[in-house]
Amino acid sequence: MNAIPMSMKIAIGVGIGMFIAFIGLQNGGLITPSKDTLITLGDPTSFPVFIVLVGFVLTAVLMARKVPGAILIGILFTTVIAIAANYISGVDEAGVGTLGLTAGTAVLPSSLIAKPDFSTFGYFDFSVFSYLGILGASLTIFSVMLSDFFDTIGTVVGIGAKSGLMDKKGKIPRLRTILFVDSLAAAPSVPVR
């Protein structure tokens, strides 16, 4: 990680941020798949897109005013609006509410507290090698590992720079510990099928 130039570390962080933003825009309905152009703008008159835009504007205003917890406040406010709208609108037989919200989204959780599920802890399944062969499985594992490493670089650089832990050369103290913790978090917890 120390061998990667600082400009590339920053670019990786930007790329990861754009990828997460793309997922959020798609989940919010602001962009939708298109056969012709891969993606296109979603329906700006739909209620789910309206909720996303209200949350985005609220969060941007709070961040501009430097309100502590602006992103969290925006998420909570938007979630409350979406849950209320979902319960008010109801859901038809097709699973779509009158306001366009799909069944299973924007609902209250069945429980606020749950026990962790350790049923797959330490479970390793190597059947991917029989499905894909040694070369295919190795390339798949390498691709996932590389994606996770880039994600870690982006996160570490972003948080390290914001917190003042990174020096001018882009080095972060106790980097080995950070990478070890990230590796433990990324260890397989679900069998590959």
C-alpha positions in Angstrom: 0.0 0.0 0.0 2.9 2.4 0.7 4.3 1.7 -2.8 1.1 3.1 -4.4 1.6 6.8 -5.4 -0.5 9.3 -3.5 -2.4 10.5 -6.6 -3.5 6.9 -7.3 -4.6 6.4 -3.7 -6.8 9.4 -3.9 -8.1 8.3 -7.3 -9.0 4.9 -5.8 -11.0 6.6 -3.0 -12.8 8.7 -5.6 -13.6 5.6 -7.7 -15.0 3.7 -4.7 -17.1 6.7 -3.7 -18.5 7.0 -7.2 -19.3 3.3 -7.3 -21.2 3.6 -4.0 -23.0 6.7 -5.3 -23.9 4.8 -8.4 -25.5 2.0 -6.3 -27.4 4.6 -4.3 -28.7 6.4 -7.4 -29.8 3.1 -8.8 -31.5 1.9 -5.5 -33.2 5.3 -5.2 -34.6 5.1 -8.7 -32.8 8.2 -10.0 -31.2 6.1 -12.7 -32.5 2.9 -14.2 -31.1 0.3 -16.6 -31.5 0.9 -20.4 -30.9 -1.4 -23.3 -29.7 1.5 -25.5 -27.5 3.6 -23.2 -26.9 1.1 -20.2 -28.5 3.6 -17.8 -31.0 6.4 -18.1 -32.8 8.8 -15.8 -35.5 7.4 -13.7 -39.0 8.8 -13.4 -38.6 12.2 -11.7 -42.3 12.3 -10.9 -42.4 9.1 -8.9 -42.7 9.3 -5.2 -39.6 7.1 -4.4 -37.4 9.5 -6.5 -39.1 12.4 -4.7 -38.1 10.9 -1.3 -34.5 10.4 -2.5 -34.3 14.0 -3.7 -35.7 15.4 -0.5 -33.2 13.4 1.5 -30.4 14.4 -0.7 -31.3 18.1 -0.6 -31.8 18.0 3.2 -28.4 16.3 3.7 -26.6 18.8 1.4 -28.1 21.8 3.2 -27.2 20.3 6.6 -23.7 19.6 5.4 -23.3 23.1 4.0 -24.3 24.5 7.4 -21.8 22.2 9.0 -24.4 20.5 11.2 -22.8 17.6 13.1 -24.3 14.3 12.0 -25.7 15.8 8.8 -25.6 12.6 6.8 -27.1 10.5 9.7 -29.9 13.1 10.1 -30.6 13.0 6.4 -30.7 9.2 6.4 -33.0 9.1 9.4 -35.4 11.8 8.1 -35.7 10.1 4.7 -36.2 6.7 6.3 -39.1 8.0 8.4 -40.7 9.7 5.4 -40.4 6.5 3.3 -41.8 4.2 6.1 -44.7 6.6 6.8 -45.5 6.8 3.0 -45.3 3.1 2.7 -47.8 2.4 5.5 -50.1 5.2 4.3 -50.2 4.1 0.7 -50.7 0.4 1.2 -49.5 -2.4 -1.1 -51.6 -4.1 -3.9 -51.5 -7.7 -5.0 -48.6 -7.1 -7.3 -46.6 -5.9 -4.3 -46.5 -2.2 -5.4 -47.9 0.6 -3.2 -50.1 3.3 -4.6 -47.1 5.7 -4.2 -44.8 3.4 -6.2 -43.0 1.9 -3.2 -42.4 -1.9 -3.6 -43.3 -4.4 -0.9 -40.5 -5.1 1.6 -38.9 -1.7 1.3 -39.4 1.1 3.8 -40.9 -1.1 6.5 -40.3 -1.2 10.2 -37.9 -4.0 11.3 -39.5 -7.0 13.0 -37.1 -6.5 15.9 -34.7 -3.7 16.9 -32.3 -6.1 18.6 -31.2 -9.5 17.3 -28.7 -12.1 18.3 -25.7 -12.4 15.9 -25.8 -15.5 13.7 -22.6 -17.4 13.9 -23.9 -20.5 12.0 -21.4 -19.9 9.1 -18.5 -18.7 11.3 -15.4 -20.7 10.3 -17.3 -22.5 7.5 -15.2 -22.8 4.4 -16.6 -24.3 1.2 -14.1 -25.1 -1.6 -16.7 -26.3 -4.0 -16.1 -23.3 -6.2 -13.0 -25.1 -7.5 -15.2 -28.0 -8.7 -17.7 -25.5 -10.4 -15.2 -23.2 -12.0 -12.0 -25.2 -12.1 -8.7 -24.2 -10.6 -7.9 -21.4 -13.0 -11.5 -19.9 -12.9 -11.8 -20.1 -9.2 -8.3 -18.7 -8.6 -9.1 -15.7 -10.9 -12.4 -15.1 -9.2 -10.9 -15.2 -5.8 -8.1 -12.9 -6.9 -10.6 -10.4 -8.4 -12.6 -10.3 -5.2 -9.5 -9.9 -3.1 -8.2 -7.1 -5.4 -11.6 -5.3 -5.2 -11.5 -5.5 -1.4 -8.0 -4.3 -1.3 -8.9 -1.2 -3.4 -11.9 -0.6 -1.2 -9.6 -0.7 1.9 -7.1 1.7 0.3 -9.9 4.2 -0.5 -11.3 3.9 3.0 -8.0 4.1 4.8 -6.8 7.1 2.7 -10.1 9.0 3.1 -10.4 8.5 6.8 -6.6 8.9 7.4 -6.5 12.2 5.5 -9.7 13.5 7.2 -8.5 12.5 10.7 -5.0 13.9 10.2 -3.3 10.5 10.7 -1.7 10.5 7.2 1.6 12.2 6.8 2.6 14.3 3.7 4.0 11.2 2.0 0.7 9.4 2.4 1.9 7.0 5.0 -0.4 5.9 7.9 0.8 4.6 11.3 0.0 1.0 12.2 -1.1 0.2 8.7 -0.5 -3.5 9.2 -3.1 -3.6 12.0 -5.7 -1.7 9.8 -5.2 -4.2 7.0 -5.4 -7.2 9.3 -8.7 -6.0 10.8 -10.1 -5.4 7.3 -9.0 -8.9 6.2 -10.8 -10.4 9.2 -14.0 -8.4 8.3 -13.8 -9.6 4.7 -13.2 -13.3 5.6 -15.9 -15.5 4.0 -18.9 -15.8 6.2 -21.3 -17.3 3.6 -20.6 -20.5 1.7 -19.9 -20.1 -2.0 -22.5 -22.0 -4.1 
